[in-house]
Amino acid sequence: MTIVLYCQYVWGMGHLFRSLELARAMAGHRVILVAGGQEVSVDLPAHVERVRLPELHMDEHFTTLMTENPEASVTAVQRERANVLAALFDRVRPQVFIVELFPFGRTAFGFELEPILDGIRRGDYGRVRTVCSLRDVLVEKRDPAAYETRVLDALHRYFDLLLIHSDERLLPLRDTFGRFEDIRIPKIHTGFVASRPDLENGRLLRRDLGLSPGEKLVVASCGGGRSGYRLIKAVLEACGRPAGLPLRLEAFCGPFMSAAEFGELEAMRAAGLRVHRFTPRLIDYLAVADLSISLAGYNTCMNLLATGVPALVLPYSRQREQPWRVQKLLGCLPMIVLSEDDLEAERMAAFIQKGLALPRHIDPCAVNLDGAAATARLLADP
């Protein structure tokens, strides 16, 4: 079976890595991962082919399309992307088309998706099963009634199946989509999509880092990096004070953090405090860390659940998504929730000490983290 999985990430990179985890689970099929955000280095399994659409992203208000290429207009990039996607469907004629988030979001990319979805409904590409792939929490909208009507219209016009990558016991879609019961196509909560740590890789990583048996490892991260500068700066200031905490800090700033901000954080490096752009092995670090300090995006929270590492989390407060998720997961994790007021060196140092005193969750969490495997099974079931 040939599966085309479309993912457009516009601010962070969580959507990309969740889609990549889904693609990994579809071993035995040919998977074409179509991605259209800024370049991120990823390791692809042999059965996954990546098709890069010309890059587009959005501003932090998610209202304006932007491109990193100063020589190309957004209109020209849109036209090129639509042509690339149409040519792909003409060439591969997949059996399954998975669209990440749309029509619940990414409506600004309807210029390239709707022509394909219309073509599928006309039968231009043969029989193609269309699937909407959706995360756990939807962001709030200015006019919820109009938004939900638009979503339902598009969902019923274009899609055969809705897969919600959440544990329904904790974060059901009905919590953030009021007309959930009006969805007429099959709708299934798959469980959360999460990577699983390789404990042997983790032990080797700790050895490679040169950590002594009792040395505390703190890992600070902020996803793609556009929203994480103040958090990483506060952690570096807390750990680098004259009477600094006796620990090793590995800080990951994200590939999308501006060069100026990353340069400032790099300049704060000191003995035991290391600053990096990015690692594809974050879950290996968390598997052997004594404390994680991060924002509260979907993938980060799944990594915390999968590893049980004690955590300090700072939910991104401009949207309800991260605060809502953290509220629901508080009882499942050894976690302390930070606020913007806590991004001061002395306060942060005190929270780090509290975090290091939290016990790791040894037993596997009762939360359903098998969303990727469940998705693969559902797609294989005609």
Secondary structure, DSSP 8 states (H G I E B T S, - for coil): -EEEEEE--SSSSHHHHHHHHHHHHTTTSEEEEEE-SS-------TTEEEEE----EE-TTS--EE-S-TTS-HHHHHHHHHHHHHHHHHHH--SEEEEESTTTS-GGGHHHHHHHHHHHHHTTTSS-EEEEEE-S-----SSHHHHHHHHHHHHHHH-SEEEE-S-TTTS-GGGT-TTGGG--S-EEE---B-----HHHHHHHHHHTT--TT--EEEEE-TTSTT-HHHHHHHHHHHTSTT--SSEEEEE--TTS-HHHHHHHHTT-BTTEEEES--TTHHHHHHH-SEEEE---HHHHHHHHHH---EEE---TTSSHHHHHHHHHGGGSSEEE--GGG-SHHHHHHHHHHHHTS----S--SS--BHHHHHHHHHH--
